[in-house]
């Protein structure tokens, strides 16, 4: 059971003495935070719940509320939001005295108080406060989900809101959502309101969900690989009419072709999809979307390393020529498309 499913089972009565909500997947974190508030039936005038935004509140007021006995009931809930002091983010709202006060409270918490700490980001395990929290608190972490976890959760959620997908359409939605928790949630809710009978087809995805710039560049890359130059030109023309700049388009295309080249090189070394994702994530210092790897593997199956290197060279050289003002950028961009489309996929 993933963290958001565990939060769905929380109530005011089964809440732990200290609860921490944290995590690096910001989309999922936002959904978990909202769900937690819903489970607590929180509203601003609830006398049984005290809320403090640590980024703006006077911490001494927050500490006083934390340590005082409940007045209207046997126990109370205190929420510390945006508590970045316990994360790896270089942001601190508590001075040394306040931080020590909080640490002392964790050593001797008030039995009648239930503390909820909301800390977006990654907990800093080197800090003593975090060590105390890991020892004594219940921690819900918004971690990036594995592919199976992601699909399973949203298949369940789609069923709960009455959506039924035609064959292959759910997979298509996952790709269109770029494996992002928040985007997937929004797209499902949008489809729910769009198709009142609950049956979702490929056409519903196409008509209902607006394409992002990355979606369009993905399509553009597909046209180029398949040597469909007319389709590529029409798409670029549409994007320019939407006031997208050629330099911006080039930057995304360079990123896509670079990823394909990296995936191709790692695949040639015998790495499978999972290990390629791990290797790229470590090299880039950020989590690589597993669907990027999946589709890069599919797209590069018939492409040589030399082809990808040459295509990437054309794109980078075109970017340089545009920025140095050598020719009109629409001419240079179109020329790059022609060069790549005419490349032999198996350059020797």
N, C-alpha and C positions, 0 to 999 in steps of 0.2 A: 504494500500500500504506500503510495507516494504521499508527500507531506500535505498537499492540498486536500487529499481525501481524508486524512487524519483530522485536519482542521474542521472539516464538515461535520465531525462527530462531537466537537466541543460544545459545551454549554457553560453558563455561569456556575453551575454546581460542580461540574467535573473539571473545572479549570485548575491547573497546577498552581502551587504557591508562587512560582516564578516561571513565566513563559517567555521565550525569545523567538521572534520571527525575523529571519535574516535570509540572505541568499543573493547570488550574483545574477540570476535570471530575472531581470527587472520586470519583464512582462508578467511572468508567473508570480513574482513577489507582490505586484500590485493587485493581482486577482486574489491571492491568499490573504492579503491585508483587508480587502473589502469583504471577503467571506468571513474573516474573523469578526469584524465589526457587525456583520449581519447575524452571526451566531450569538453574539452577545446582546443583540438588539440595542446597540449603542445609539444614543442620540444626545445632543449637546446638553439638554436640560435634565439628563439622568443623574439624580443625586447620588446614586450608588457607584458611579464611574467617574473618576477624575482623569482628565486628559491634559497632557503637557507636551507641547512641541518644544523639544530640547534646543532646537536651533534658535528659538526666539524667547523662550520663557526664562523667568528668573529662577535659577536652579534652587535657590534657598526656599522658594515657595513650593517647588516640587518636592524637595526633600522633607519639608514640614508636613506636607500632605501624606507622603510615604510613611512617615513615622508616627503620625497621629492615629488615634483609635477611631473606628467608624462611629458615626453619630446617628445615622438613620437606619442601620441594619446591623446584623451580627458581624458581617464582613463587608469589604469594599474592594473595588478594582481600581488600580492606578495604572494609567498608560503613559509610558515614556516613548514618544515618537521621534523619529529622525535622530536616534542615539548613535551618531557616527563615531563617537569617541572610542567605541569598542571594535570598530572595523579597521581595515587596512587603509581606508581612505585618509588622506592627509587633511583631515578636518577635525577640529576640536572645539567643543562648546563649553566644556567644564574646565575651570582652573584647577590647580593642584589640590587646593583645599576641598573643593566640591567633589573632585574625583575620589579623594580619600574618604569623604563622607559616604559616597555611594558604595565604595568597597567595604566599608565598615558595616553598612546596612546588609550587604549580601552575606557577611559573616554571621549576622544576627537579625534575620528578617522578622518583621512583625507577623505573628500568626494569623491575625484577622485581616491582613492585607494581601491581596493577590496582585502581583506586579506583572505587567506585560511590557516587554521591551521590543520596540520595532526598530530594526537596524539594517537598512538596505545595504547590501555589499557583502564582503567576506569578513568573517570574524578574525580578529588579530590574535592568533593563538599564543603569541608571546606575552600578552598582557595578563597580569595576575587576575584582573576582573573577569576576563574571558575564561580563564582556567576555573574560577569559582563557578561561573555560569555553566560550563560544560559538566562540572561535577554535580551541581544541585538543580539546575533548571531543566525544563522540558523545551527542547529546541526544535523548531520547524524551519527547515532550510529549503529555499527555492533553488535547487540545483538544476542544471541543464539536464533534461530528461533524455534517456536513451531512446532510440527510435521505437522500440517495442512499447516502452512505457508511454511515450507520447501518443502513439496511435491508440493504444488500449484505453487511455484516459479519455481521449476525445471521441472514440467510438461509443463509449459508455455515455458520455455527456450528450452526444448527438441523439442517442436513443432516448435519453431522459427528456429532451426537448422535442421529441417526435419527428426526427429527421430520418429518412431512409434513402440511401444512396444507390444509384445504379452501379453496375459493375465497373470498377476502375475509377469512379468519380471521387470517392473519398481520398484515394491516393493523389489524385489530381489536386484536390483541395489542400492537402498537406504541402504539396510542392508550391502551390500558389501562395500559401501562408508562410513560405520560406522557413518552415520548421520553427516558427516563432510562436510561443505560447499565447501571447496577447493577440497577435494577428489571427491565429486560428480561432480563438474564442470570438473575436469580433466578426469574423467571416461566417461562423456558424450561426450566430445570432442574426446577422444580416440575411442569410439564406432562409432562416426561420420566418422572418417577416416578409421576405420576397415571395416564397413559395408556400402558400397557406395549406396546401394539401400534404406538405411534408416530404414529398418525393423529389429528390434532387438529381438532375441529369447534368450531363456535360454542358448542354446549352444554357442551363441555369448558371453554371459557373462562369461561362463566357459573358452572358448578358448582365448578370447581377453584380459581379465583383469587378471593380475598376482595376485596371492593370497599373502596377507601379512602373517606374522608369526601369528598374532592374528586370522586371518581367519582360518589358519591351526589348531591352538589350539582349536578354536571353533568346528571345525569338529572332532578333537580328543575327545573333551568332549562329543559330540553327540554319537560317537562310544562307549565310556565307558558307558554312561547312557543306551544305547540300548544293552549293553552286547556283542558288536561286537569286541571281543578281537583281532581277526586276523587282521581286518581292522585297529584297533588302532595301532597294532605293525608295520604294513606295513607303516603307516603314520609316526610314530616315526622314523623308519629306514630311510625313505626318508629325514626327517628333519635333522637327524644326518649326512647323506651324504652331506647335504647342509651346514654343519659345524655349525649347531645350537647346543648349549650345553644343556645337561639335566637340569642343574640348572636354566637356563633361561626358559626352557619349564615349569619346575615346578613352577617358580614364576608366570607365566601367568595363569597356571592352578589353582594355589592357589587363585589368584585374581578372576577367574571366579567362582570357587566353593564358595568362600566367598560371592560374590555378590548374587549367587543363594540362599544361606542360609539366607542372610539378607532380600532378597525379600520374601522368603517363610515365615519368621517370621512376617514380616509386613503384608503380605497378610492374615496370620492367625489371625491378629488383626482386620481384616475387612477393611483395606485400599485398595483403588482402584489404578489403574496403575499410574494416575497422582500424587496422594498423596504419593505413594511409592517413585516416582522420587524425589519429593520435600523433603521428609524426608531423603532420602539417600544423596541428595546433601547438605542438611544442616549438616548432621552428618559428611560427609567426607570433607566438606569445599571446594568442587569443583562441577561443574555441572556434573551430571550423565547422560550419554547418554540414552534418553528415549527408544531406541531400545534394550539396555541392559536389561532394566526392562521388556519390552514387551516379549522378548524371554526367560528371566529367569522365568517369570510367566508361560509361555507355558511349559518350560522344567521341572519345579518343580511340575507341577500339579499332577503327579503320584508318586512323591518322598516325603518321610517323612523327617521331621526335623532331626530325628536321623540318617537317611541315609546320609544326607548332612554333618552333624557334623562328622560322622565316616570317610567319604571320605576325608573331609578337614584335619582331624587328620592324616590319612595315608600320605597325600601329605606333610604336615608340618614335620611329623616325618621323611619322606624320605629325605626331604631337609636337615634336621639336620644331618642325618646319612651320607649323601654324603659329606657335608661340614666338618664333623668331621673325614672323611676318614675311616669309619668303613668297607665298602666293595666297590667293583667297582660300579661306578655310573650307568652304563648301566644295571647291574644286579638289583640294588635297584630300578631303575626307572621302569623296567619291572615288578618287584615284586609288586610295588604299583599299577600298572595298573591291574594286576591279582586280587589283594585284592579288589579293588574298583569294578571291573567288577563282582566279585562273591558276592558282598554285596546284601543282600535282600533290595529291594527298600522300603519296609515297615517295617524296624527294629522296634521292639516293645521296 
